[in-house]
Amino acid sequence: MSVHDGLPLPQRRRAVVAIALGMTLAVLDGAVANVALPTIARDVQASNAASIWVVNAYQLVITMSLLPLAAVGDAFGHRRVYRAGLVVFTAMSLACALSDSLVSLTVSRIFQGFGAAALMSVNTALVRFTYPRAVLGRGIGINAMVVATSSAIGPSVAAAILSVAPWPWLFAVNIPIGIAALIAARALPQTNRTSQRFDVRSAALNALTFGLLIVGIDGVGHGENWAMVGLELIGAVMAGTALVLRQLNRQSPLLPLDLLRIPIFALSIGTSICSFMAQMMAYVSLPFYLENTLGRSQVETGLLMTPWPLTLAVVAPFAGRLADRFSAGLLGSTGLILLAGGLAALALLPAHPATADIVWRLIMCGLGFGLFQTPNNRAIITSAPHERSGGAGGMLSTARLLGQTTGAALVAVMFSFFPLHGNTTAMAVGACFAAGAALVSGFRLMDFDKPAAE
């Protein structure tokens, strides 16, 4: 069986375990660090504002390095990049656990972010080569379920560890999981390498573009000095322009502009950005709404936030099976209409809602997002040629991070402009983005809603 047809079953199961363990590490680690920030700040004697860099440095490095590492995967092999990412991530987890200052912890988190980016950049490409095309949607659905479950249980896992052990154990628990993933990674598919040399200058321009863009967007949301924000965004535009001009005549560009010429790929990326903006606007504003407006406790808020990702984890595998049979345009539009309806219903909650009133709305959002995400991811990865699977996967992850970052910044803007109704306004705007994403997804129902690479 060729690698294009997936792996035979015994090897496929081991490869799926390796992929699932790697993504669990990368996603879970981002979630648990958020919960531990107050404890870490107190223990290393740092201010709350300074301690946020433990999270921000990790996320920023991932965003800046996703596309370059995806290009490395296309050039040198996806399995090789994935295994290197596991080694770096596991080693830096040990470094984080042994850190005794904010500086050493932040530096360790920066390098840990490179390891996580390596895992994320080739994850979707490895899924594509692991599963036969006939059941690829099912495989992507399982992958989405792993990500959603890891995100949902992250705060609970962090709270459980912190209740019996100090914060370094949040990172130390990654070590045995990382070792197990490395052993299982021997089963990952070998993929063809391209003859293209890695473009260091494009990688640097890419890092500058996305780094300055994310910092600038975040600055807008947090009310930073407008002059500094303006310089950051201008720098991002200049670096981005130089990057685009450099990519135009390249056969396999680091920034895959050539893939954006494929209609279904471009529409699916646009759908992804809008939908993740909507998701993050709800994720960020809901805790403030539940605690500050409705007076729910932290524990109640955590439990009330769970139905969305839990429903997503349940729906994703079923959506994957549907994606192998039905159009991404149809499934995506249906799911995003449900998401828009759920967000609109949340924005219109009565002044004193019952718990059931909140829960069914969140289940509706999770159902809609789950129905959209897997078919959309399948459309992105299958519309690209096999030799560009790494670039397509990198764009998929970059679209998600860009949408989430922009959505979070927009919530802060809503809080500034609408101090009394910022939460509900953010959810209403999120519903508009979801509706817009449904419209973009609907364009895929045209004749070109067929994968370009069979």
Secondary structure as UniProt FT lines:
FT   HELIX           3..5
FT   HELIX           9..43
FT   TURN            44..45
FT   HELIX           48..51
FT   HELIX           53..76
FT   HELIX           78..97
FT   HELIX           102..130
FT   HELIX           133..135
FT   HELIX           136..164
FT   HELIX           168..172
FT   HELIX           174..184
FT   HELIX           185..187
FT   HELIX           200..221
FT   TURN            222..223
FT   HELIX           226..247
FT   TURN            248..249
FT   TURN            257..258
FT   HELIX           259..261
FT   HELIX           263..288
FT   HELIX           289..293
FT   HELIX           298..305
FT   HELIX           307..323
FT   TURN            324..325
FT   HELIX           328..347
FT   HELIX           355..382
FT   HELIX           386..388
FT   HELIX           389..417
FT   TURN            419..421
FT   HELIX           422..442
FT   HELIX           443..445
FT   TURN            447..448
//
